[in-house]
Amino acid sequence: MLRGIDVSSHQSTFDTDGLAFVFVKATEGRSYINPHQSAQAARARSAGCVVGFYHFLWPGNIAAQAAYFVEKCASQSHDLLAVDWETTSEGTHASNAEKDRFIREVKKLRPGHRVLLYCNRTYWLNIDTTSYAGDGLWIADYVTAGEPRIKATWRIHQYAEHPVDKNVARFGSKADLVAWARKE
């Protein structure tokens, strides 16, 4: 298992020691851009980490959100891209169809990138009805690292959220992760 973290604008600085990957929040809806994403990605790249970016999905305007994400995120060739599907600050969430359409739109707009679904265990087991996760499932379940309580195949497991979101990736080596990200 490879270790990684995900960060948002709240973590302007973070430690990269021992990490193989870092996901950075890029955008939310059609109006928010993380002002620190370029610096956060540069920090991760300089440490030799695989970089990913994620978009916090809101219901509605799915094609516009996908376009906004790929236009505003600081991604480079072969970076990982993800959709964060969870409850918004207004207590709503995108539907299954909207989540699926967003993933497909991003894949169409950025065919050279892997696109993943991030959601928590409750969403995966009780809200998701399609099991569509694009190129891989990134599951949040705060238990032992690498042991999320789901039967589905997953790529990344977020197992802790303090002091930062901690993750493990199901790859044998960093070279395997790099090759997968490059679609080799």
C-alpha positions, -999 to 999 in steps of 0.1 A, spaced: 0 0 0 12 35 -8 6 64 15 -9 97 5 -30 127 16 -56 150 2 -56 187 10 -78 218 5 -72 255 9 -72 249 47 -38 231 45 -15 258 29 15 237 41 18 200 46 45 174 50 53 151 21 77 128 38 69 92 30 41 101 6 36 86 -29 6 108 -38 -12 140 -30 -47 151 -41 -55 188 -40 -90 203 -40 -92 224 -71 -128 236 -75 -164 234 -61 -196 239 -80 -191 267 -106 -177 295 -85 -150 283 -61 -113 279 -70 -88 268 -44 -63 298 -44 -35 276 -32 -39 246 -56 -9 255 -78 15 259 -49 1 228 -32 6 208 -64 41 222 -69 50 212 -34 38 176 -40 56 174 -74 89 187 -60 87 158 -35 82 133 -63 45 126 -55 19 117 -80 -6 146 -81 -43 145 -83 -70 172 -82 -106 169 -71 -139 188 -77 -166 191 -50 -198 183 -69 -230 202 -64 -263 192 -80 -272 208 -113 -253 223 -142 -231 191 -145 -216 198 -179 -207 234 -168 -192 221 -136 -171 195 -155 -159 223 -179 -152 246 -149 -131 219 -132 -109 210 -161 -104 247 -170 -96 259 -135 -77 230 -120 -39 233 -122 -35 198 -136 -7 186 -159 -6 157 -182 -13 124 -164 -24 139 -132 -53 121 -115 -87 138 -115 -116 130 -91 -151 140 -82 -159 145 -46 -195 133 -42 -210 140 -8 -234 163 10 -231 200 3 -232 228 28 -269 232 19 -277 196 28 -281 185 -8 -262 162 -31 -259 154 -68 -279 125 -79 -264 92 -92 -271 103 -128 -254 136 -121 -224 120 -105 -221 95 -134 -225 123 -160 -198 144 -143 -173 116 -145 -181 109 -181 -178 146 -190 -144 149 -174 -132 118 -191 -144 132 -224 -127 166 -218 -95 151 -204 -91 116 -221 -54 114 -210 -63 114 -173 -77 88 -150 -109 100 -134 -120 86 -100 -150 88 -77 -145 99 -41 -173 92 -17 -178 79 18 -189 44 28 -225 56 35 -228 71 0 -214 40 -16 -236 15 3 -268 35 6 -270 63 -20 -251 50 -50 -273 28 -73 -250 26 -104 -217 16 -89 -200 37 -116 -167 51 -103 -150 59 -136 -114 46 -135 -115 38 -98 -132 42 -64 -117 63 -37 -136 54 -6 -137 72 27 -141 49 57 -124 58 90 -111 24 100 -78 5 96 -58 17 66 -65 -5 36 -95 -22 51 -126 -2 41 -158 -20 50 -171 -25 14 -170 -54 -10 -163 -33 -41 -129 -30 -56 -113 2 -46 -81 21 -56 -77 46 -28 -89 44 8 -92 75 30 -89 61 65 -83 92 87 -91 129 86 -69 144 114 -46 163 111 -50 159 74 -70 134 53 -48 103 52 -51 78 24 -36 46 11 -36 34 -25 -38 -2 -36 -7 -4 -58 24 -26 -53 48 3 -59 50 39 -67 61 29 -103 28 9 -106 8 40 -96 27 62 -120 22 37 -148 -16 35 -140 -19 73 -139 -2 74 -173 -26 47 -186 4 25 -196 
